[in-house]
Amino acid sequence: MITVIGTGTGAAPSGDVLAGAELVVGGRRHLDAARLPEGAERVVLGPLAPALDTIGEYVAKDRPVVVLASGDPGFFGIVRVLAERFGPERLDVRPGVSSVAAAFARIGLPWDDAVVVSAHGRGLRTAVNVCRARAKTAVLTGPGAGPAELGAALAGWDRVLVVASGLGSADERVERVTPAEAAARDWGTAVNVVLCLEPARALGPVRTVAGPGEQPAGWALDEAEFAHRDSMITKFEVRALALARLGPRLGDLVWDVGAGSGSVAVECARLGAAAVAVEKAPDGVERVRANAAAHGVDVRVVHGAAPAALEELADDPDAVFVGGGGRELPTIVAACARRARRTVVVAMAALDRVPAAREALTSAGFSCDGVLSQSSRLAPLPGDVTRLAATNPVFLLWGVREPLDREGVAQ
């Protein structure tokens, strides 16, 4: 058997679990803190491959192995690699307290409603977008993906960061900072985890299912679910198809350009994506904010006219919905196509704008398709009878780029 011992938040394992081990593998600080059996070989974890090869040699000879790890080794830890290489039936896992559980305990918050995302060796993009979309996120950090980088990426979002370093040690620190304060500091190498909280919703509701929350029961909500001006809102039939083509999901960033009421941005946020709404009308900006608040989601609203307003958005979106634009529409679509990582969806009432929008997408390397959406809704007539009332036809165009992985590499 390979005994995998989680050392909790820095506590050394007791001598009895190490007794009889002929090989002990772990980080240098774990090995230095442990009372190793006399004569046991010691391997300091660095690159995994050589350590796994050494473990394999001992396993082949039925010689006992102990692996020391931080916290709960089954939680974004070494258990996955060991199970893949040697099979779960060979593992005797004894978990400690994870850094995530310890960090939330230090600040007195439950974490059954938290989303946990690892940026260790994975890049920061997904973690940043989860932090933007969710009220309570724990980020496991790594080189180049620590509190400073996370804070810089969260500029403009109402968040508080809790940086937990050296958990369980004499040098333990748990600090609350703003994203700007986090971005301005050098945090060193002792950071265990960063909690990202939206202050107004940090406590969260009572939960039945742990994790990021249940998906909404429905989407393509009725127009009556949103505040809007003079029916200037993407109708639910069109919105349903637009959402299907945008494909918003947790870890994505979506722009809603020419947002109007922000119905598309709000729906994307309800489905888990980080959402940015760009709107030039001051009253439209307030409507987007009100609609986001009414649906319990966080949408960042940028007041300005595209394409110029897009220049202040540092991060490229996974998907973009363009719902306005007028004569500037081809220029706006072209600007969005230069930035979009996956898809751009354009809604147009004027058919004569379709060719230029299509050209903007294909020129940027997108494959392009579209449909004219025409629908008729049931409407009452006097005498308790019903007629079909036609809605205005809308042309929906979408461009799709070659698939990228979550960190932006072509698949």
Secondary structure, 3 states (H helix, E strand, C coil): CEEEEECECCCCCCHHHHCCCCEEEECHHHHHHCCCCCCCEEEECCCHHHHHHHHHHHHHCCCCEEEEECECCCCCCCHHHHHHHHCHHHEEEECCCCHHHHHHHHCCCCCCCCEEEECCCCCCHHHHHHHHHCCEEEEECECCECHHHHHHHCCCCCCEEEEEECCCCCCCEEEEECHHHHHCCCCCCCEEEEEEECHHHCCCCCCCCCCCCCCCCCCCCCHHHCCCCCCCCCCHHHHHHHHHHHCCCCCCEEEEECCCCCHHHHHHHHCCCEEEEEECCHHHHHHHHHHHHHCCCCEEEEECCCCHHHHHCCCCCCEEEECCCHHHHHHHHHHHHHHCCCEEEEEECCHHHHHHHHHHHHHCCCEEEEEEECCEEEEEECCCEEEEEECCCEEEEEEECCCECCCCCEC
